[in-house]
Amino acid sequence: MRPVHDRMPVILQPADHAAWLGAQTKAEDLKALLKPLPEDLMERYRVSRSMSNTRNEGEECMAPCCED
């Protein structure tokens, strides 16, 4: 992520969704989920500038738009 941004967002694996949203999940178990997603599971590509405007919605905002 560093070439794109200096902070890494939390990206949960599908298997961790229930624990993250569970009201009974202990704080230490939640903290254990805060780890970087392996780079080989990520994909990076440029998107339209329309993605930056909160009035725009839809999958077209996330569609690849140009060469990296």
N, CA, C and O atoms as a Tripos MOL2 file, in Angstrom:
@<TRIPOS>MOLECULE
protein
  272   271    68     0     0
PROTEIN
NO_CHARGES

@<TRIPOS>ATOM
      1 N           0.8090   -1.2010    0.0000 N.3       1 MET1
      2 CA          0.0000    0.0000    0.0000 C.3       1 MET1
      3 C           0.8470    1.2570    0.0000 C.2       1 MET1
      4 O           0.3850    2.3030   -0.4560 O.2       1 MET1
      5 N           2.0620    1.1890    0.4920 N.am      2 ARG2
      6 CA          2.8580    2.4010    0.6590 C.3       2 ARG2
      7 C           2.9750    3.2480   -0.6090 C.2       2 ARG2
      8 O           2.9320    4.4740   -0.5050 O.2       2 ARG2
      9 N           3.1200    2.6560   -1.8090 N.am      3 PRO3
     10 CA          3.2010    3.5240   -2.9960 C.3       3 PRO3
     11 C           1.9200    4.3220   -3.2540 C.2       3 PRO3
     12 O           1.9470    5.3400   -3.9460 O.2       3 PRO3
     13 N           0.8060    3.8590   -2.6990 N.am      4 VAL4
     14 CA         -0.4760    4.5270   -2.9200 C.3       4 VAL4
     15 C          -0.8150    5.4730   -1.7810 C.2       4 VAL4
     16 O          -1.2780    6.5900   -2.0150 O.2       4 VAL4
     17 N          -0.5850    5.0310   -0.5450 N.am      5 HIS5
     18 CA         -0.9580    5.8370    0.6210 C.3       5 HIS5
     19 C          -0.1130    5.4150    1.8160 C.2       5 HIS5
     20 O           0.3470    4.2750    1.8860 O.2       5 HIS5
     21 N           0.0900    6.3330    2.7530 N.am      6 ASP6
     22 CA          0.9400    6.0170    3.9090 C.3       6 ASP6
     23 C           0.1950    5.2780    5.0240 C.2       6 ASP6
     24 O           0.8110    4.8660    6.0060 O.2       6 ASP6
     25 N          -1.1010    5.1110    4.8840 N.am      7 ARG7
     26 CA         -1.8680    4.3570    5.8820 C.3       7 ARG7
     27 C          -2.5300    3.1550    5.2180 C.2       7 ARG7
     28 O          -2.9330    3.2110    4.0560 O.2       7 ARG7
     29 N          -2.6330    2.0760    5.9730 N.am      8 MET8
     30 CA         -3.2510    0.8600    5.4600 C.3       8 MET8
     31 C          -4.6390    0.7300    6.0550 C.2       8 MET8
     32 O          -4.7750    0.7120    7.2790 O.2       8 MET8
     33 N          -5.6750    0.6400    5.2320 N.am      9 PRO9
     34 CA         -7.0120    0.4450    5.7790 C.3       9 PRO9
     35 C          -7.1660   -0.9770    6.3180 C.2       9 PRO9
     36 O          -6.4090   -1.8730    5.9420 O.2       9 PRO9
     37 N          -8.1250   -1.1740    7.1780 N.am     10 VAL10
     38 CA         -8.4390   -2.5220    7.6350 C.3      10 VAL10
     39 C          -9.1930   -3.2160    6.5110 C.2      10 VAL10
     40 O         -10.2370   -2.7420    6.0630 O.2      10 VAL10
     41 N          -8.6610   -4.3310    6.0640 N.am     11 ILE11
     42 CA         -9.3250   -5.1540    5.0490 C.3      11 ILE11
     43 C          -9.4480   -6.5420    5.6530 C.2      11 ILE11
     44 O          -8.4560   -7.2440    5.8530 O.2      11 ILE11
     45 N         -10.6770   -6.9200    5.9370 N.am     12 LEU12
     46 CA        -10.9140   -8.2000    6.5890 C.3      12 LEU12
     47 C         -11.1210   -9.3120    5.5840 C.2      12 LEU12
     48 O         -11.6820   -9.1020    4.5080 O.2      12 LEU12
     49 N         -10.6630  -10.4930    5.9450 N.am     13 GLN13
     50 CA        -10.9560  -11.6990    5.1730 C.3      13 GLN13
     51 C         -12.4270  -12.0530    5.4270 C.2      13 GLN13
     52 O         -12.9270  -11.8000    6.5230 O.2      13 GLN13
     53 N         -13.1260  -12.6260    4.4550 N.am     14 PRO14
     54 CA        -14.5340  -13.0030    4.6730 C.3      14 PRO14
     55 C         -14.7370  -13.8660    5.9250 C.2      14 PRO14
     56 O         -15.7660  -13.7430    6.5910 O.2      14 PRO14
     57 N         -13.8040  -14.7080    6.2440 N.am     15 ALA15
     58 CA        -13.9390  -15.5680    7.4230 C.3      15 ALA15
     59 C         -13.9250  -14.7750    8.7300 C.2      15 ALA15
     60 O         -14.3420  -15.2870    9.7690 O.2      15 ALA15
     61 N         -13.4500  -13.5320    8.6830 N.am     16 ASP16
     62 CA        -13.3560  -12.6990    9.8890 C.3      16 ASP16
     63 C         -14.5360  -11.7440   10.0610 C.2      16 ASP16
     64 O         -14.6270  -11.0720   11.0880 O.2      16 ASP16
     65 N         -15.4270  -11.6680    9.0960 N.am     17 HIS17
     66 CA        -16.5420  -10.7140    9.1490 C.3      17 HIS17
     67 C         -17.4100  -10.8970   10.3970 C.2      17 HIS17
     68 O         -17.7240   -9.9180   11.0740 O.2      17 HIS17
     69 N         -17.7950  -12.1190   10.7070 N.am     18 ALA18
     70 CA        -18.6850  -12.3660   11.8480 C.3      18 ALA18
     71 C         -18.0260  -11.9270   13.1560 C.2      18 ALA18
     72 O         -18.6830  -11.3160   13.9990 O.2      18 ALA18
     73 N         -16.7520  -12.2260   13.3360 N.am     19 ALA19
     74 CA        -16.0570  -11.8200   14.5580 C.3      19 ALA19
     75 C         -15.9830  -10.3010   14.6560 C.2      19 ALA19
     76 O         -16.1720   -9.7430   15.7370 O.2      19 ALA19
     77 N         -15.7100   -9.6260   13.5430 N.am     20 TRP20
     78 CA        -15.5970   -8.1650   13.5400 C.3      20 TRP20
     79 C         -16.9160   -7.5040   13.9140 C.2      20 TRP20
     80 O         -16.9350   -6.5010   14.6270 O.2      20 TRP20
     81 N         -18.0000   -8.0610   13.4380 N.am     21 LEU21
     82 CA        -19.3120   -7.4690   13.6900 C.3      21 LEU21
     83 C         -19.9890   -8.0030   14.9470 C.2      21 LEU21
     84 O         -21.0120   -7.4660   15.3710 O.2      21 LEU21
     85 N         -19.4410   -9.0370   15.5370 N.am     22 GLY22
     86 CA        -20.0610   -9.6620   16.6970 C.3      22 GLY22
     87 C         -19.9780   -8.8020   17.9450 C.2      22 GLY22
     88 O         -18.9030   -8.3320   18.3180 O.2      22 GLY22
     89 N         -21.0980   -8.6050   18.5730 N.am     23 ALA23
     90 CA        -21.1560   -7.7750   19.7790 C.3      23 ALA23
     91 C         -20.4080   -8.4230   20.9480 C.2      23 ALA23
     92 O         -19.9800   -7.7280   21.8680 O.2      23 ALA23
     93 N         -20.2530   -9.7300   20.9160 N.am     24 GLN24
     94 CA        -19.6060  -10.4340   22.0250 C.3      24 GLN24
     95 C         -18.1070  -10.6590   21.8050 C.2      24 GLN24
     96 O         -17.4400  -11.2150   22.6770 O.2      24 GLN24
     97 N         -17.5680  -10.2390   20.6620 N.am     25 THR25
     98 CA        -16.1510  -10.4500   20.3810 C.3      25 THR25
     99 C         -15.3060   -9.5880   21.3070 C.2      25 THR25
    100 O         -15.5260   -8.3830   21.4210 O.2      25 THR25
    101 N         -14.3480  -10.2090   21.9580 N.am     26 LYS26
    102 CA        -13.4770   -9.5020   22.9080 C.3      26 LYS26
    103 C         -12.5160   -8.5740   22.1760 C.2      26 LYS26
    104 O         -12.1380   -8.8170   21.0300 O.2      26 LYS26
    105 N         -12.1350   -7.5110   22.8650 N.am     27 ALA27
    106 CA        -11.2510   -6.4990   22.2790 C.3      27 ALA27
    107 C          -9.9420   -7.1090   21.7950 C.2      27 ALA27
    108 O          -9.4590   -6.7430   20.7240 O.2      27 ALA27
    109 N          -9.3660   -8.0120   22.5420 N.am     28 GLU28
    110 CA         -8.0760   -8.5960   22.1240 C.3      28 GLU28
    111 C          -8.2410   -9.4460   20.8600 C.2      28 GLU28
    112 O          -7.3160   -9.5520   20.0550 O.2      28 GLU28
    113 N          -9.4260  -10.0540   20.6890 N.am     29 ASP29
    114 CA         -9.6810  -10.8240   19.4720 C.3      29 ASP29
    115 C          -9.8700   -9.8920   18.2720 C.2      29 ASP29
    116 O          -9.4730  -10.2190   17.1540 O.2      29 ASP29
    117 N         -10.4770   -8.7390   18.5150 N.am     30 LEU30
    118 CA        -10.6240   -7.7530   17.4410 C.3      30 LEU30
    119 C          -9.2680   -7.1930   17.0330 C.2      30 LEU30
    120 O          -8.9910   -7.0300   15.8450 O.2      30 LEU30
    121 N          -8.4310   -6.9020   18.0070 N.am     31 LYS31
    122 CA         -7.0980   -6.3650   17.7030 C.3      31 LYS31
    123 C          -6.2890   -7.3420   16.8670 C.2      31 LYS31
    124 O          -5.4840   -6.9300   16.0310 O.2      31 LYS31
    125 N          -6.4990   -8.6360   17.0900 N.am     32 ALA32
    126 CA         -5.7710   -9.6520   16.3230 C.3      32 ALA32
    127 C          -6.1500   -9.6180   14.8430 C.2      32 ALA32
    128 O          -5.3800  -10.0790   14.0000 O.2      32 ALA32
    129 N          -7.3210   -9.0820   14.5170 N.am     33 LEU33
    130 CA         -7.7540   -8.9830   13.1260 C.3      33 LEU33
    131 C          -7.1170   -7.7990   12.4050 C.2      33 LEU33
    132 O          -7.1700   -7.7250   11.1780 O.2      33 LEU33
    133 N          -6.5200   -6.8770   13.1490 N.am     34 LEU34
    134 CA         -5.9220   -5.6660   12.5670 C.3      34 LEU34
    135 C          -4.5170   -5.9550   12.0740 C.2      34 LEU34
    136 O          -3.5300   -5.6280   12.7320 O.2      34 LEU34
    137 N          -4.4450   -6.5660   10.9210 N.am     35 LYS35
    138 CA         -3.1590   -6.9120   10.3170 C.3      35 LYS35
    139 C          -3.2450   -6.6130    8.8280 C.2      35 LYS35
    140 O          -4.3300   -6.6570    8.2470 O.2      35 LYS35
    141 N          -2.1190   -6.3110    8.2120 N.am     36 PRO36
    142 CA         -2.1510   -6.0030    6.7730 C.3      36 PRO36
    143 C          -2.6290   -7.2010    5.9600 C.2      36 PRO36
    144 O          -2.3000   -8.3480    6.2640 O.2      36 PRO36
    145 N          -3.4020   -6.9170    4.9340 N.am     37 LEU37
    146 CA         -3.8030   -7.9510    3.9950 C.3      37 LEU37
    147 C          -2.5780   -8.3040    3.1530 C.2      37 LEU37
    148 O          -1.8790   -7.4050    2.6860 O.2      37 LEU37
    149 N          -2.3040   -9.5840    2.9510 N.am     38 PRO38
    150 CA         -1.1390   -9.9500    2.1310 C.3      38 PRO38
    151 C          -1.2070   -9.3110    0.7440 C.2      38 PRO38
    152 O          -2.2590   -9.2780    0.1050 O.2      38 PRO38
    153 N          -0.0850   -8.8170    0.3090 N.am     39 GLU39
    154 CA         -0.0170   -8.0870   -0.9560 C.3      39 GLU39
    155 C          -0.5130   -8.9140   -2.1420 C.2      39 GLU39
    156 O          -1.0860   -8.3680   -3.0840 O.2      39 GLU39
    157 N          -0.2950  -10.2140   -2.0970 N.am     40 ASP40
    158 CA         -0.7050  -11.0560   -3.2260 C.3      40 ASP40
    159 C          -2.2300  -11.1910   -3.3250 C.2      40 ASP40
    160 O          -2.7370  -11.7100   -4.3200 O.2      40 ASP40
    161 N          -2.9600  -10.7340   -2.3120 N.am     41 LEU41
    162 CA         -4.4200  -10.7580   -2.3490 C.3      41 LEU41
    163 C          -5.0060   -9.4160   -2.7980 C.2      41 LEU41
    164 O          -6.2240   -9.2770   -2.9190 O.2      41 LEU41
    165 N          -4.1420   -8.4350   -3.0430 N.am     42 MET42
    166 CA         -4.6050   -7.1130   -3.4590 C.3      42 MET42
    167 C          -4.3700   -6.8970   -4.9470 C.2      42 MET42
    168 O          -3.4970   -7.5110   -5.5590 O.2      42 MET42
    169 N          -5.1740   -6.0090   -5.5030 N.am     43 GLU43
    170 CA         -5.0110   -5.6040   -6.8930 C.3      43 GLU43
    171 C          -5.0640   -4.0840   -6.9260 C.2      43 GLU43
    172 O          -5.8650   -3.4720   -6.2200 O.2      43 GLU43
    173 N          -4.2200   -3.4800   -7.7360 N.am     44 ARG44
    174 CA         -4.1720   -2.0280   -7.8160 C.3      44 ARG44
    175 C          -4.3540   -1.5960   -9.2620 C.2      44 ARG44
    176 O          -3.7330   -2.1440  -10.1720 O.2      44 ARG44
    177 N          -5.2250   -0.5950   -9.4600 N.am     45 TYR45
    178 CA         -5.4240   -0.0210  -10.7830 C.3      45 TYR45
    179 C          -6.0290    1.3670  -10.6230 C.2      45 TYR45
    180 O          -6.6590    1.6640   -9.6080 O.2      45 TYR45
    181 N          -5.8360    2.2090  -11.6220 N.am     46 ARG46
    182 CA         -6.3870    3.5660  -11.5930 C.3      46 ARG46
    183 C          -7.8880    3.5310  -11.8630 C.2      46 ARG46
    184 O          -8.3800    2.7110  -12.6380 O.2      46 ARG46
    185 N          -8.6000    4.4410  -11.2050 N.am     47 VAL47
    186 CA        -10.0320    4.5860  -11.4290 C.3      47 VAL47
    187 C         -10.3230    6.0360  -11.8070 C.2      47 VAL47
    188 O          -9.4660    6.9080  -11.6630 O.2      47 VAL47
    189 N         -11.5080    6.2770  -12.2800 N.am     48 SER48
    190 CA        -11.9360    7.6140  -12.6770 C.3      48 SER48
    191 C         -11.9210    8.5640  -11.4830 C.2      48 SER48
    192 O         -12.0920    8.1380  -10.3410 O.2      48 SER48
    193 N         -11.7190    9.8320  -11.7470 N.am     49 ARG49
    194 CA        -11.7730   10.8420  -10.6810 C.3      49 ARG49
    195 C         -13.1750   10.9520  -10.0920 C.2      49 ARG49
    196 O         -13.3520   11.5420   -9.0260 O.2      49 ARG49
    197 N         -14.1720   10.3900  -10.7710 N.am     50 SER50
    198 CA        -15.5300   10.4280  -10.2350 C.3      50 SER50
    199 C         -15.6240    9.6650   -8.9130 C.2      50 SER50
    200 O         -16.5620    9.8740   -8.1430 O.2      50 SER50
    201 N         -14.6770    8.7970   -8.6500 N.am     51 MET51
    202 CA        -14.6480    8.0390   -7.3990 C.3      51 MET51
    203 C         -14.4810    8.9870   -6.1980 C.2      51 MET51
    204 O         -14.9000    8.6600   -5.0880 O.2      51 MET51
    205 N         -13.8820   10.1320   -6.4180 N.am     52 SER52
    206 CA        -13.6050   11.0810   -5.3310 C.3      52 SER52
    207 C         -14.7960   11.9490   -4.9590 C.2      52 SER52
    208 O         -14.7270   12.7010   -3.9870 O.2      52 SER52
    209 N         -15.8780   11.8600   -5.7060 N.am     53 ASN53
    210 CA        -17.0560   12.6780   -5.4400 C.3      53 ASN53
    211 C         -18.1370   11.8020   -4.8160 C.2      53 ASN53
    212 O         -18.5770   10.8280   -5.4260 O.2      53 ASN53
    213 N         -18.5650   12.1460   -3.6060 N.am     54 THR54
    214 CA        -19.5450   11.3220   -2.8830 C.3      54 THR54
    215 C         -20.9120   11.2840   -3.5540 C.2      54 THR54
    216 O         -21.7290   10.4220   -3.2270 O.2      54 THR54
    217 N         -21.1770   12.1900   -4.4770 N.am     55 ARG55
    218 CA        -22.4600   12.1660   -5.2010 C.3      55 ARG55
    219 C         -22.5050   11.0680   -6.2550 C.2      55 ARG55
    220 O         -23.5840   10.6870   -6.7110 O.2      55 ARG55
    221 N         -21.3480   10.5610   -6.6420 N.am     56 ASN56
    222 CA        -21.2930    9.5230   -7.6670 C.3      56 ASN56
    223 C         -21.3630    8.1510   -7.0110 C.2      56 ASN56
    224 O         -20.7090    7.8990   -5.9990 O.2      56 ASN56
    225 N         -22.1590    7.2740   -7.5960 N.am     57 GLU57
    226 CA        -22.3130    5.9270   -7.0860 C.3      57 GLU57
    227 C         -22.2710    4.9380   -8.2420 C.2      57 GLU57
    228 O         -22.4340    5.3120   -9.4030 O.2      57 GLU57
    229 N         -22.0540    3.6850   -7.9110 N.am     58 GLY58
    230 CA        -22.1120    2.6390   -8.9170 C.3      58 GLY58
    231 C         -20.7600    2.0290   -9.2020 C.2      58 GLY58
    232 O         -19.7110    2.5870   -8.8810 O.2      58 GLY58
    233 N         -20.8260    0.8650   -9.8160 N.am     59 GLU59
    234 CA        -19.6060    0.1210  -10.1160 C.3      59 GLU59
    235 C         -18.7040    0.8500  -11.1000 C.2      59 GLU59
    236 O         -17.4900    0.6410  -11.0970 O.2      59 GLU59
    237 N         -19.2800    1.7030  -11.9430 N.am     60 GLU60
    238 CA        -18.4560    2.4210  -12.9220 C.3      60 GLU60
    239 C         -17.4220    3.3200  -12.2410 C.2      60 GLU60
    240 O         -16.3890    3.6260  -12.8370 O.2      60 GLU60
    241 N         -17.6810    3.7430  -11.0140 N.am     61 CYS61
    242 CA        -16.7070    4.5660  -10.2690 C.3      61 CYS61
    243 C         -15.4400    3.7690   -9.9580 C.2      61 CYS61
    244 O         -14.3590    4.3450   -9.8320 O.2      61 CYS61
    245 N         -15.5720    2.4520   -9.8340 N.am     62 MET62
    246 CA        -14.4260    1.6110   -9.4790 C.3      62 MET62
    247 C         -13.8250    0.8840  -10.6790 C.2      62 MET62
    248 O         -12.8680    0.1260  -10.5260 O.2      62 MET62
    249 N         -14.3750    1.1070  -11.8630 N.am     63 ALA63
    250 CA        -13.8670    0.4380  -13.0600 C.3      63 ALA63
    251 C         -12.4980    0.9940  -13.4400 C.2      63 ALA63
    252 O         -12.2630    2.1970  -13.3260 O.2      63 ALA63
    253 N         -11.5920    0.1240  -13.8910 N.am     64 PRO64
    254 CA        -10.2910    0.6270  -14.3560 C.3      64 PRO64
    255 C         -10.4960    1.6460  -15.4780 C.2      64 PRO64
    256 O         -11.3270    1.4430  -16.3630 O.2      64 PRO64
    257 N          -9.7370    2.7360  -15.4350 N.am     65 CYS65
    258 CA         -9.9630    3.7930  -16.4370 C.3      65 CYS65
    259 C          -8.7780    4.0360  -17.3530 C.2      65 CYS65
    260 O          -8.9630    4.5160  -18.4710 O.2      65 CYS65
    261 N          -7.5740    3.7220  -16.9160 N.am     66 CYS66
    262 CA         -6.4260    4.0760  -17.7220 C.3      66 CYS66
    263 C          -5.2150    3.2520  -17.2940 C.2      66 CYS66
    264 O          -5.2660    2.5180  -16.3070 O.2      66 CYS66
    265 N          -4.1500    3.3840  -18.0350 N.am     67 GLU67
    266 CA         -2.9320    2.6330  -17.7250 C.3      67 GLU67
    267 C          -2.3100    3.1490  -16.4300 C.2      67 GLU67
    268 O          -2.4080    4.3320  -16.1060 O.2      67 GLU67
    269 N          -1.6770    2.2530  -15.7060 N.am     68 ASP68
    270 CA         -1.0180    2.6010  -14.4420 C.3      68 ASP68
    271 C           0.3170    3.2510  -14.7030 C.2      68 ASP68
    272 O           1.0210    3.6150  -13.7610 O.2      68 ASP68
@<TRIPOS>BOND
     1     1     2 1
     2     2     3 1
     3     3     4 2
     4     3     5 am
     5     5     6 1
     6     6     7 1
     7     7     8 2
     8     7     9 am
     9     9    10 1
    10    10    11 1
    11    11    12 2
    12    11    13 am
    13    13    14 1
    14    14    15 1
    15    15    16 2
    16    15    17 am
    17    17    18 1
    18    18    19 1
    19    19    20 2
    20    19    21 am
    21    21    22 1
    22    22    23 1
    23    23    24 2
    24    23    25 am
    25    25    26 1
    26    26    27 1
    27    27    28 2
    28    27    29 am
    29    29    30 1
    30    30    31 1
    31    31    32 2
    32    31    33 am
    33    33    34 1
    34    34    35 1
    35    35    36 2
    36    35    37 am
    37    37    38 1
    38    38    39 1
    39    39    40 2
    40    39    41 am
    41    41    42 1
    42    42    43 1
    43    43    44 2
    44    43    45 am
    45    45    46 1
    46    46    47 1
    47    47    48 2
    48    47    49 am
    49    49    50 1
    50    50    51 1
    51    51    52 2
    52    51    53 am
    53    53    54 1
    54    54    55 1
    55    55    56 2
    56    55    57 am
    57    57    58 1
    58    58    59 1
    59    59    60 2
    60    59    61 am
    61    61    62 1
    62    62    63 1
    63    63    64 2
    64    63    65 am
    65    65    66 1
    66    66    67 1
    67    67    68 2
    68    67    69 am
    69    69    70 1
    70    70    71 1
    71    71    72 2
    72    71    73 am
    73    73    74 1
    74    74    75 1
    75    75    76 2
    76    75    77 am
    77    77    78 1
    78    78    79 1
    79    79    80 2
    80    79    81 am
    81    81    82 1
    82    82    83 1
    83    83    84 2
    84    83    85 am
    85    85    86 1
    86    86    87 1
    87    87    88 2
    88    87    89 am
    89    89    90 1
    90    90    91 1
    91    91    92 2
    92    91    93 am
    93    93    94 1
    94    94    95 1
    95    95    96 2
    96    95    97 am
    97    97    98 1
    98    98    99 1
    99    99   100 2
   100    99   101 am
   101   101   102 1
   102   102   103 1
   103   103   104 2
   104   103   105 am
   105   105   106 1
   106   106   107 1
   107   107   108 2
   108   107   109 am
   109   109   110 1
   110   110   111 1
   111   111   112 2
   112   111   113 am
   113   113   114 1
   114   114   115 1
   115   115   116 2
   116   115   117 am
   117   117   118 1
   118   118   119 1
   119   119   120 2
   120   119   121 am
   121   121   122 1
   122   122   123 1
   123   123   124 2
   124   123   125 am
   125   125   126 1
   126   126   127 1
   127   127   128 2
   128   127   129 am
   129   129   130 1
   130   130   131 1
   131   131   132 2
   132   131   133 am
   133   133   134 1
   134   134   135 1
   135   135   136 2
   136   135   137 am
   137   137   138 1
   138   138   139 1
   139   139   140 2
   140   139   141 am
   141   141   142 1
   142   142   143 1
   143   143   144 2
   144   143   145 am
   145   145   146 1
   146   146   147 1
   147   147   148 2
   148   147   149 am
   149   149   150 1
   150   150   151 1
   151   151   152 2
   152   151   153 am
   153   153   154 1
   154   154   155 1
   155   155   156 2
   156   155   157 am
   157   157   158 1
   158   158   159 1
   159   159   160 2
   160   159   161 am
   161   161   162 1
   162   162   163 1
   163   163   164 2
   164   163   165 am
   165   165   166 1
   166   166   167 1
   167   167   168 2
   168   167   169 am
   169   169   170 1
   170   170   171 1
   171   171   172 2
   172   171   173 am
   173   173   174 1
   174   174   175 1
   175   175   176 2
   176   175   177 am
   177   177   178 1
   178   178   179 1
   179   179   180 2
   180   179   181 am
   181   181   182 1
   182   182   183 1
   183   183   184 2
   184   183   185 am
   185   185   186 1
   186   186   187 1
   187   187   188 2
   188   187   189 am
   189   189   190 1
   190   190   191 1
   191   191   192 2
   192   191   193 am
   193   193   194 1
   194   194   195 1
   195   195   196 2
   196   195   197 am
   197   197   198 1
   198   198   199 1
   199   199   200 2
   200   199   201 am
   201   201   202 1
   202   202   203 1
   203   203   204 2
   204   203   205 am
   205   205   206 1
   206   206   207 1
   207   207   208 2
   208   207   209 am
   209   209   210 1
   210   210   211 1
   211   211   212 2
   212   211   213 am
   213   213   214 1
   214   214   215 1
   215   215   216 2
   216   215   217 am
   217   217   218 1
   218   218   219 1
   219   219   220 2
   220   219   221 am
   221   221   222 1
   222   222   223 1
   223   223   224 2
   224   223   225 am
   225   225   226 1
   226   226   227 1
   227   227   228 2
   228   227   229 am
   229   229   230 1
   230   230   231 1
   231   231   232 2
   232   231   233 am
   233   233   234 1
   234   234   235 1
   235   235   236 2
   236   235   237 am
   237   237   238 1
   238   238   239 1
   239   239   240 2
   240   239   241 am
   241   241   242 1
   242   242   243 1
   243   243   244 2
   244   243   245 am
   245   245   246 1
   246   246   247 1
   247   247   248 2
   248   247   249 am
   249   249   250 1
   250   250   251 1
   251   251   252 2
   252   251   253 am
   253   253   254 1
   254   254   255 1
   255   255   256 2
   256   255   257 am
   257   257   258 1
   258   258   259 1
   259   259   260 2
   260   259   261 am
   261   261   262 1
   262   262   263 1
   263   263   264 2
   264   263   265 am
   265   265   266 1
   266   266   267 1
   267   267   268 2
   268   267   269 am
   269   269   270 1
   270   270   271 1
   271   271   272 2
@<TRIPOS>SUBSTRUCTURE
     1 MET1         2 RESIDUE 1 A MET
     2 ARG2         6 RESIDUE 1 A ARG
     3 PRO3        10 RESIDUE 1 A PRO
     4 VAL4        14 RESIDUE 1 A VAL
     5 HIS5        18 RESIDUE 1 A HIS
     6 ASP6        22 RESIDUE 1 A ASP
     7 ARG7        26 RESIDUE 1 A ARG
     8 MET8        30 RESIDUE 1 A MET
     9 PRO9        34 RESIDUE 1 A PRO
    10 VAL10       38 RESIDUE 1 A VAL
    11 ILE11       42 RESIDUE 1 A ILE
    12 LEU12       46 RESIDUE 1 A LEU
    13 GLN13       50 RESIDUE 1 A GLN
    14 PRO14       54 RESIDUE 1 A PRO
    15 ALA15       58 RESIDUE 1 A ALA
    16 ASP16       62 RESIDUE 1 A ASP
    17 HIS17       66 RESIDUE 1 A HIS
    18 ALA18       70 RESIDUE 1 A ALA
    19 ALA19       74 RESIDUE 1 A ALA
    20 TRP20       78 RESIDUE 1 A TRP
    21 LEU21       82 RESIDUE 1 A LEU
    22 GLY22       86 RESIDUE 1 A GLY
    23 ALA23       90 RESIDUE 1 A ALA
    24 GLN24       94 RESIDUE 1 A GLN
    25 THR25       98 RESIDUE 1 A THR
    26 LYS26      102 RESIDUE 1 A LYS
    27 ALA27      106 RESIDUE 1 A ALA
    28 GLU28      110 RESIDUE 1 A GLU
    29 ASP29      114 RESIDUE 1 A ASP
    30 LEU30      118 RESIDUE 1 A LEU
    31 LYS31      122 RESIDUE 1 A LYS
    32 ALA32      126 RESIDUE 1 A ALA
    33 LEU33      130 RESIDUE 1 A LEU
    34 LEU34      134 RESIDUE 1 A LEU
    35 LYS35      138 RESIDUE 1 A LYS
    36 PRO36      142 RESIDUE 1 A PRO
    37 LEU37      146 RESIDUE 1 A LEU
    38 PRO38      150 RESIDUE 1 A PRO
    39 GLU39      154 RESIDUE 1 A GLU
    40 ASP40      158 RESIDUE 1 A ASP
    41 LEU41      162 RESIDUE 1 A LEU
    42 MET42      166 RESIDUE 1 A MET
    43 GLU43      170 RESIDUE 1 A GLU
    44 ARG44      174 RESIDUE 1 A ARG
    45 TYR45      178 RESIDUE 1 A TYR
    46 ARG46      182 RESIDUE 1 A ARG
    47 VAL47      186 RESIDUE 1 A VAL
    48 SER48      190 RESIDUE 1 A SER
    49 ARG49      194 RESIDUE 1 A ARG
    50 SER50      198 RESIDUE 1 A SER
    51 MET51      202 RESIDUE 1 A MET
    52 SER52      206 RESIDUE 1 A SER
    53 ASN53      210 RESIDUE 1 A ASN
    54 THR54      214 RESIDUE 1 A THR
    55 ARG55      218 RESIDUE 1 A ARG
    56 ASN56      222 RESIDUE 1 A ASN
    57 GLU57      226 RESIDUE 1 A GLU
    58 GLY58      230 RESIDUE 1 A GLY
    59 GLU59      234 RESIDUE 1 A GLU
    60 GLU60      238 RESIDUE 1 A GLU
    61 CYS61      242 RESIDUE 1 A CYS
    62 MET62      246 RESIDUE 1 A MET
    63 ALA63      250 RESIDUE 1 A ALA
    64 PRO64      254 RESIDUE 1 A PRO
    65 CYS65      258 RESIDUE 1 A CYS
    66 CYS66      262 RESIDUE 1 A CYS
    67 GLU67      266 RESIDUE 1 A GLU
    68 ASP68      270 RESIDUE 1 A ASP
